[in-house]
């Protein structure tokens, strides 16, 4: 008996579902970062006048690093409930939403351009000095990694041991 392949399990269909989930999550994450940046603009203008990077971008990157560490760990552990989410949903949340919410490029260009986004602006900014921008970048990168680790630790603290299988039947 010649068994024809199930069209729902075709690799192109899986990739298409993943791509759509990442696209939609990415749009939502970008809008969330923009909304957070807009909402916190008064804080940036009042208290972060020393920094070309806005308070909203800093919060988005640090919060997103923590959430990514937490969610990815919980989603890949059996018994957490999140492990039952399909691969497209997990990718939409992690790669899509949190990836665009925490975009390092928005932070990076603001740090080195002094907040000036014109292509004709001086690239090594913050008053023409590269060192403050580099120091801020390194400090926030280290804090982001620490927060991602904290998210991981919190997610594993009360989660059952054992890795969940991905939506495609492979260990994750």
N, C-alpha and C positions, 0 to 999 in steps of 0.2 A: 504494500500500500504506500503510495507516494504522498507524503505529508507536506503540504505547502506551508511556508513560514507564516507565522502570525503577524499580520501587518502592524499591530500595535506594538510589537517588540522589535521592529526594524530600527537599526542604529540611527538612521537619519531622523526618524520620528522622535527618538529619545533626545538626540542633540537639539532638535528643533524646540522641544519642550524646555530643555535646559536653557537654551538661548533666550526664549521668550521670558522665562522666569527671571533670568539675570537682567534682561532689559527692563522689565517692569520694576524689579527691585532697585535697579540702578536709578531709574527715574525718581522713584519715591525717596531714595536716600539722598539724591542731589537736592530735591525740593526740601527735604527735612533739614539738611545742612544750611541751605539758603534761608529757610524760615528761622532756624535757630540763630544764625548770624544776624538776620534782620531784627529779631526780637531782642537780642542782647546788644544791639548797636549802642544804646545809651550807656551801657556799662563800659564798652570799648572807648567811647568818646570821653567818658568821665574819669576812668581809672586806668585805662591802658594806653594813654597818650604816648608813653615811652616805647610802645611796640607797634610795628607795622602790621603784625598779625592780630586780627581781631579776637576778642574774647570768645565769640561764637565758634570760630575755626579751631581754637585751642580746645574748647569744651567738646566739640564734635570729634576731634581726633582722640582725645583721652577717653571720653565716654565710649566711643566706638571700639577702641582697643579692648577695653574691659568687656563690653558686650560680646565682641567677637570671641574672646577667650572663653567666656562663660557659655555662650550659646553653642559654639562648635563642639565643646566638650560634652555638654548635656545632650546634644542631638546625636552624638555618637556613642552614648552609653545606654545599655539595655536598662529597662525599668524606669526610665525618666519620663516616659510619655512622648518626649520630643523625638526619640529614636524612631518612632513610627512615621514620621514625616517622610514623604518621598524625596528623592534626590533633587528634582526641580525646585521644590519648596525650600530645601536646605540651601541650594545654590542661590536662589532668589534672595534669601535673607542674608547669607554670608557674603558671597561674591558680589551680588547685586546691591542690596540695600546698605549693608555695613561697609562694603568696599567703596561705594561712592560717598557715603556719609563721612567716612574718615579720610577722604582723599588727601594724600600727602602733597599732591601737586598744588592744591589751593594754598596749603600752608607754606610750601616751599617758595612759591612765586611771591607771596606776600612778604615772606621773611627777607628774601634777597632783593626785592624791588622797592622796599620801603612802602609798600601798599600801592605803589603806582603800577598800574597794569598796562600802560601804554607801551607799545613796542619800541618807542623811541626813548624810553626812560633809561636812566643809568641803572644797569643791571646789578651792580654790587653796592646796593644802597644802604639804608639806615644811616643816612648822612654821609654816604660814600664810603662807609666802613664795612668791610665784610665780616669782621670778627664778632660783633654783637649778633648778627644774623646767624652765624655758624654756631655760636654758643647756645642761642635760644633753640635752634634746630636740634642740636645734640641733647640738650637737657630734656626737651619735650619728647624726643625719640626714646630716650632712656625711661622716662616716666611712662610712656605708652607701653613699652615692653613689660615694665613692672606691673602695670594695670592689667595687661593681657594675662600675665602669669597669675595675678590675683583672681581674675575671672576664672581661670582654669582651676585654681585651688578651691575656690568656692564651689564650683560645679562638681568637683570630685569629692568634696567633703562628705556629702550625704548621699551621693549617687551610688547605686550598686555597681560592683565591678563587672567587667565584661564589655566587650565592644559590640555594638549593634551592627547588623548587616545593613549595607546601603540599600537603596531601592532597587538596585540591580543584582542583589544576591551576593555581593562580595563584602568581605570584611572591610570596615572603615575604621 
